[in-house]
Amino acid sequence: MARTPEAIIELRRALGAALRSFREASPLDQAAIGRITAYSRTSISHIEAGRQFPSRDFWQTADQLLEAGGELLTHFDRVVAEEKRIRIAELQGMPVRRSDQATRPSRFPGSPHDDDRQRDDVNRRELLRLVTATGSLLAIPTIDADRLRHAAQHPRHLDPATMDTYERLNAELWTKFAESRSKRDVLPAARQQLAALNASLNEPQSSDVRRRLCTLAGDLFQLCGEIFFDSDNYADAAHCYAEAAHVSKEAHEFDLWACAMTRHAFINIYERQYQHASPLLDGAAQLAVRGKPARTTRYWVAAVQAQTFAGLGNLPACQRALDKAEQVVNVDNKAPATGWLRFEGSRLDEERGACFVTLRRPDLAEPALTKALGQATSARRRGSVLVDLATVGAQRGDVDQLVMRGAAAVDSAWQTASVGYLGRKLTDLREHLVPFLADRHVRYLESQITDVVTASGPTQ
């Protein structure tokens, strides 16, 4: 193993010392920081001594917890840049000179290094601009921060107000997930929240608190699964959904449990393993019956079952499931939508059209998809409908419709950071191009689709 240069060791020691200084000026100890960041107390000690160098996710969380105002993140960025310079110099055989700026500790209450304030402010503004641009969740841990710090120090004594704070955090994470162009930006904050919940679950709790903790964990596991699913990382998504089902069962939350199983079935549907999706959805339907009548769970399960029946080539069963899903509009006193259950029927035309495309019934698919296109409220959703309309054109042998709708779908894919999801649908469309490749416009569309699929990269 290569020796770490002494200059880099000094950089890491200075960064660790800054962390320790901020911690000592706060009410948190090493164990509390460890519980929230998913590190052990010993690891926090090693980080403060410069013997362990965690990723940027750790420093984002630490900066928020210790109210460092971006100073720890700025210091970390300087250290990373200086390490890169040092290693390049070593590879080139040049003498390694340490930068005083890089080793200078970040400011903390009482620090004498105020001459660096202007440079740090510029760095902080740039960092905040990047955070805004990518939809990052650095601000989320600040919700009722004092209460969360207390919970981290006393995980055995969670009061109802703390549980309410955790619930608000979960809801905010789902909101950010819906708003973010790149869904993976939400994952670090979701992981940190899960770490805090896990720490409390590992301590003795009352039955009511434990049930609420399990419910929150089931909620967050589904969110993490959605993030992985959006990235085409189906293995990790399946693991998250399975864990969501397990803790939802512990919480006796039948709607939450049914939704976890439904999301798990989605993976089989996207991989065209409809025979594996069917039993999962049958189980979800049975659980949904035991759920709350005001929830729309059973109707969402029916909508997903329709996709499975379509994949199995069963048109009558597909239509019956779609008809049941449409009954959602008749639910009285409907419970408010949550992050893990947002089905209210607004996408039924889109889902009906997609089912008929799978069944190779373009005559039934096109009217529903045309209506859905007018309802699409995001580039991601519009792109999905356009791919289906392009497929309808291919099924009809209408090259003009195939090329026009396909090109529009490619444009939508470039407008969203969820290239993986639309890339997968465009890959399926590419199979329908083969009979028409003699047409130069179709060949050009194929090259455009290849660019999108290449940009989406391999499954992570």
C-alpha positions in Angstrom: 0.0 0.0 0.0 1.4 3.4 -1.0 2.5 5.7 1.8 0.4 8.8 2.4 2.7 11.9 2.0 3.3 13.8 5.3 2.0 17.0 3.7 -1.4 15.2 3.1 -1.4 13.9 6.7 -1.0 17.4 8.0 -3.8 18.6 5.8 -6.1 16.0 7.3 -5.0 16.7 10.8 -5.8 20.4 10.3 -9.3 19.5 9.0 -9.9 17.1 11.9 -8.8 19.8 14.4 -11.4 22.2 12.9 -14.1 19.5 13.3 -13.0 19.0 16.9 -13.1 22.8 17.6 -16.6 23.2 16.3 -17.8 20.1 18.2 -16.3 21.3 21.5 -18.2 24.6 21.0 -21.5 22.7 20.5 -23.6 20.6 22.9 -22.8 17.4 20.9 -20.2 14.8 21.8 -18.5 12.3 19.5 -21.0 9.6 20.1 -23.9 11.9 19.1 -22.3 13.0 15.9 -21.5 9.4 15.2 -25.1 8.3 15.5 -26.4 11.0 13.1 -23.6 10.5 10.5 -23.7 6.6 10.7 -20.1 6.5 12.1 -18.9 5.0 15.4 -17.6 7.2 18.2 -14.1 5.7 17.6 -14.3 6.7 13.9 -15.2 10.3 14.9 -12.2 10.3 17.1 -10.0 9.1 14.2 -11.5 11.8 11.9 -10.7 14.5 14.4 -7.1 13.2 14.7 -6.7 13.1 10.9 -6.4 9.3 10.8 -9.6 8.8 8.9 -10.8 10.8 5.9 -14.6 10.4 5.1 -16.4 11.6 2.0 -18.0 14.9 1.4 -21.4 13.6 2.6 -20.0 13.4 6.2 -18.7 17.0 6.1 -22.1 18.2 4.7 -23.9 16.7 7.7 -21.2 17.8 10.3 -21.3 21.3 9.0 -25.1 21.5 9.5 -25.1 19.8 12.9 -22.3 22.0 14.3 -23.7 25.2 12.6 -20.4 25.8 10.9 -22.0 28.0 8.3 -20.1 26.3 5.5 -16.7 26.6 7.0 -16.1 22.9 7.4 -17.2 22.2 3.8 -14.9 25.0 2.5 -12.0 23.6 4.5 -12.7 20.1 3.1 -12.8 21.3 -0.5 -9.5 23.1 0.0 -7.9 19.9 1.4 -9.2 17.8 -1.5 -7.8 20.3 -4.0 -4.5 20.5 -2.2 -4.2 16.7 -2.0 -4.7 16.4 -5.7 -2.0 19.0 -6.3 0.4 17.2 -4.0 -0.2 13.8 -5.6 0.3 15.2 -9.1 3.5 16.8 -8.1 4.8 13.5 -6.6 3.9 11.7 -9.9 5.9 14.3 -11.8 8.8 14.0 -9.5 8.5 17.6 -8.4 9.1 18.8 -4.8 6.0 18.9 -2.7 5.3 22.3 -1.1 2.5 22.7 1.4 0.0 25.4 0.9 -0.5 27.6 4.0 -4.0 28.3 2.8 -5.0 24.7 2.6 -3.6 23.8 6.1 -5.1 26.9 7.8 -8.0 25.6 10.0 -11.5 26.7 9.2 -12.9 29.4 11.4 -14.9 28.5 14.5 -16.0 30.6 17.4 -13.0 32.4 18.7 -10.7 31.6 15.7 -8.2 34.4 14.9 -8.2 33.8 11.1 -10.6 36.5 10.1 -8.3 37.7 7.3 -9.6 34.8 5.3 -13.3 35.8 5.6 -13.7 37.3 2.1 -12.3 34.2 0.4 -14.4 31.9 2.5 -17.5 34.0 1.7 -16.9 33.6 -2.0 -16.5 29.9 -1.6 -19.7 29.6 0.5 -21.7 31.6 -2.1 -20.5 29.3 -4.9 -21.3 26.2 -2.8 -24.8 27.5 -2.1 -25.3 28.2 -5.8 -24.4 24.6 -6.6 -26.6 23.3 -3.9 -29.6 25.2 -5.3 -28.8 24.1 -8.8 -28.7 20.4 -8.0 -31.6 20.3 -5.5 -29.4 19.2 -2.7 -30.8 18.7 0.8 -28.3 20.5 3.0 -31.0 22.6 4.6 -33.2 19.7 5.7 -31.4 18.7 8.9 -31.9 22.3 10.2 -35.6 21.6 10.9 -35.9 22.0 14.7 -32.2 21.4 15.0 -32.1 21.7 18.8 -34.6 18.9 19.2 -32.8 16.7 16.8 -29.5 17.2 18.6 -31.2 16.3 21.9 -32.6 13.2 20.3 -29.1 12.2 19.0 -27.8 12.6 22.6 -30.7 10.8 24.2 -32.0 8.1 21.7 -33.8 6.3 24.5 -36.1 9.1 25.4 -37.9 10.2 22.2 -40.9 12.3 23.0 -43.9 12.9 20.7 -42.6 16.3 19.6 -39.4 14.7 18.4 -41.3 12.0 16.5 -43.4 14.8 14.9 -40.1 16.5 13.8 -38.9 13.2 12.2 -42.2 12.9 10.4 -41.8 16.5 9.0 -38.3 15.6 7.8 -39.6 12.5 6.0 -42.3 14.6 4.3 -39.7 17.2 3.3 -37.5 14.5 1.8 -40.3 13.3 -0.4 -41.0 16.9 -1.5 -37.4 17.4 -2.4 -37.4 14.1 -4.3 -40.4 15.2 -6.4 -38.8 18.6 -7.1 -35.2 17.6 -7.8 -34.1 17.1 -11.4 -31.5 14.5 -10.2 -33.2 12.2 -7.8 -29.9 10.8 -6.4 -29.2 14.2 -4.8 -31.8 13.3 -2.2 -30.0 10.0 -1.1 -27.4 11.5 1.3 -30.0 13.2 3.4 -32.3 10.2 3.4 -29.5 8.0 4.5 -28.6 10.3 7.3 -32.2 10.3 8.5 -32.3 6.5 8.4 -29.2 6.4 10.5 -30.8 8.5 13.1 -34.0 6.4 13.1 -31.9 3.2 13.3 -30.0 4.5 16.3 -33.3 5.0 18.1 -34.7 1.6 17.0 -31.6 0.0 18.6 -32.6 1.5 21.9 -35.4 0.4 24.2 -38.6 2.3 23.3 -42.2 2.2 24.2 -44.4 0.2 21.9 -46.0 3.3 20.4 -42.7 5.0 19.7 -41.3 1.8 18.2 -44.3 1.5 15.9 -43.9 5.1 14.8 -40.2 4.6 14.2 -40.9 1.5 12.1 -43.4 3.5 10.1 -40.9 6.2 9.4 -38.3 3.7 8.4 -40.7 2.0 6.0 -41.5 5.3 4.5 -37.8 6.2 4.0 -36.8 2.8 2.7 -39.4 3.3 0.0 -38.0 6.7 -0.8 -34.5 5.2 -1.1 -35.9 2.5 -3.4 -37.4 5.1 -5.6 -34.1 6.9 -5.9 -32.3 3.7 -6.9 -35.2 2.7 -9.3 -35.0 6.0 -11.0 -31.3 5.3 -11.6 -32.0 1.8 -13.0 -30.2 0.3 -10.0 -32.8 -2.4 -9.6 -30.9 -4.6 -7.2 -30.5 -1.9 -4.5 -34.1 -0.7 -5.1 -35.4 -4.3 -4.5 -33.4 -4.5 -1.3 -34.9 -1.2 -0.1 -38.5 -2.2 -0.9 -38.0 -5.6 0.9 -36.8 -3.8 4.0 -39.7 -1.3 3.7 -42.1 -4.3 3.7 -40.4 -5.8 6.7 -40.6 -2.7 9.0 -44.1 -1.8 7.7 -45.2 -5.3 8.8 -43.6 -4.6 12.3 -45.6 -1.3 12.4 -48.9 -3.0 11.4 -49.2 -0.4 8.7 -51.0 -2.3 6.0 -51.2 0.5 3.4 -47.5 1.2 3.8 -46.7 -2.5 3.5 -48.9 -2.9 0.4 -47.1 0.0 -1.3 -43.7 -1.5 -0.6 -44.8 -4.7 -2.3 -46.3 -2.8 -5.2 -43.0 -0.9 -5.8 -41.2 -4.2 -5.6 -43.5 -5.6 -8.3 -42.6 -2.6 -10.5 -39.1 -3.9 -10.8 -40.4 -7.2 -12.3 -42.7 -5.2 -14.6 -39.8 -3.1 -16.0 -37.8 -6.2 -16.5 -40.8 -7.9 -18.2 -40.9 -10.6 -15.6 -44.7 -10.3 -15.3 -45.1 -13.8 -13.8 -43.0 -12.7 -10.8 -44.8 -9.4 -10.4 -48.3 -11.1 -10.2 -48.0 -12.8 -6.8 -46.4 -9.7 -5.2 -49.4 -7.6 -6.4 -51.9 -10.3 -5.3 -50.4 -10.0 -1.8 -50.4 -6.2 -2.0 -54.1 -6.3 -2.9 -54.9 -8.5 0.1 -53.0 -6.1 2.4 -54.7 -3.0 0.9 -58.1 -4.4 1.9 -56.9 -4.4 5.5 -55.7 -0.8 5.2 -57.6 2.4 5.8 -60.7 2.9 3.6 -59.7 6.6 3.0 -56.4 5.6 1.6 -56.2 5.0 -2.2 -53.8 2.0 -1.9 -56.2 -0.6 -3.3 -56.8 1.5 -6.4 -53.0 2.0 -7.0 -52.4 -1.7 -6.7 -55.2 -2.3 -9.3 -53.5 0.2 -11.7 -50.2 -1.7 -11.4 -52.0 -5.1 -11.7 -53.3 -3.8 -15.1 -49.8 -3.4 -16.3 -49.0 -7.0 -15.3 -52.1 -8.3 -17.0 -51.1 -6.4 -20.1 -47.7 -7.9 -20.1 -49.3 -11.4 -19.8 -51.5 -10.6 -22.8 -54.7 -10.7 -20.8 -56.8 -7.8 -22.2 -60.1 -8.5 -20.3 -58.3 -8.7 -16.9 -56.3 -5.6 -17.8 -59.5 -3.7 -18.5 -61.1 -4.9 -15.3 -58.1 -3.7 -13.3 -58.1 -0.3 -15.0 -61.8 0.0 -14.3 -61.2 -0.7 -10.6 -58.4 1.8 -10.5 -60.7 4.5 -11.9 -63.0 4.1 -8.9 -60.5 6.2 -7.0 -62.4 9.3 -8.0 -65.4 8.0 -6.0 -63.6 7.8 -2.7 -65.2 10.0 -0.1 -63.1 11.9 2.5 -60.0 10.8 0.7 -56.9 10.8 2.9 -54.3 13.4 2.0 -51.6 12.2 -0.4 -48.3 11.2 1.2 -44.8 10.7 -0.2 -45.2 7.0 -0.4 -48.8 7.1 -1.7 -49.7 9.8 -4.2 -52.2 7.9 -6.4 -55.3 10.0 -7.1 -56.1 8.9 -10.6 -54.6 11.8 -12.5 -52.3 9.5 -14.5 -54.9 6.9 -15.4 -55.0 7.9 -19.1 -51.2 7.6 -19.3 -51.3 4.2 -17.6 -54.2 2.9 -19.7 -52.5 3.9 -22.9 -49.2 2.2 -21.8 -51.1 -1.0 -21.1 -52.7 -1.0 -24.5 -49.3 -0.4 -26.1 -48.0 -3.4 -24.3 -51.1 -5.4 -25.6 -50.3 -4.1 -29.1 -53.7 -2.4 -29.4 -52.7 1.0 -30.9 -56.4 1.7 -31.7 -57.1 1.7 -27.9 -53.8 3.2 -26.9 -53.7 6.4 -29.0 -56.8 8.2 -27.7 -55.7 7.7 -24.0 -52.1 8.7 -24.7 -53.1 11.8 -26.6 -55.2 12.9 -23.7 -52.4 12.1 -21.3 -49.9 14.2 -23.3 -52.1 17.2 -22.7 -52.0 16.5 -18.9 -48.2 15.9 -18.6 -46.8 18.3 -16.1 -43.1 17.4 -16.3 -40.4 16.6 -19.0 -40.1 13.2 -17.5 -43.8 12.4 -17.7 -44.1 14.0 -21.1 -41.2 12.0 -22.4 -42.7 8.7 -21.2 -46.0 9.4 -23.0 -44.2 10.4 -26.2 -42.2 7.2 -26.2 -45.5 5.3 -26.1 -47.0 7.4 -28.9 -43.9 6.7 -31.0 -44.4 3.0 -30.3 -48.0 3.3 -31.5 -46.7 4.8 -34.7 -44.4 1.8 -35.1 -47.2 -0.6 -34.5 -49.3 1.1 -37.1 -46.4 1.3 -39.6 -46.7 5.1 -39.5 -43.1 6.2 -39.9 -43.9 9.9 -39.7 -45.5 9.5 -36.3 -42.7 7.2 -35.1 -40.0 9.8 -36.0 -41.9 12.9 -34.8 -42.9 11.5 -31.5 -39.6 9.7 -31.0 -37.6 12.8 -31.6 -39.8 14.8 -29.1 -39.2 12.0 -26.5 -35.5 12.4 -27.0 -35.8 16.1 -26.4 -37.7 15.5 -23.2 -35.0 13.1 -22.0 -32.4 15.7 -22.4 -34.5 18.2 -20.3 -34.6 15.9 -17.3 -31.8 14.5 -15.1 -33.7 11.2 -14.9 -32.1 10.1 -18.1 -31.9 6.5 -16.8 -35.6 6.1 -16.7 -36.4 7.6 -20.1 -33.3 6.0 -21.5 -34.7 2.6 -20.6 -38.0 3.4 -22.3 -36.1 4.7 -25.4 -34.1 1.5 -25.5 -37.4 -0.4 -25.7 -38.5 1.9 -28.5 -35.3 1.2 -30.4 -36.4 -2.4 -30.9 -39.4 -1.1 -32.8 -37.2 0.9 -35.2 -35.6 -2.2 -36.8 -38.3 -2.8 -39.6 -37.9 0.9 -40.7 -34.2 1.4 -40.7 -34.1 1.8 -44.5 -35.6 5.3 -43.8 -32.8 7.8 -43.1 -35.0 9.7 -40.6 -35.4 6.5 -38.6 -31.7 5.9 -38.7 -31.1 9.4 -37.4 -33.6 8.8 -34.6 -31.8 5.6 -33.6 -28.5 7.6 -33.3 -30.3 10.2 -31.1 -31.6 7.4 -28.9 -28.1 5.9 -28.7 -26.8 9.2 -27.4 -29.4 9.4 -24.7 -28.8 5.8 -23.6 -25.0 6.3 -23.6 -25.5 9.4 -21.5 -27.5 7.5 -18.9 -24.5 5.3 -18.3 -24.3 1.8 -16.9 -26.5 0.6 -14.0 -25.0 1.9 -10.9 
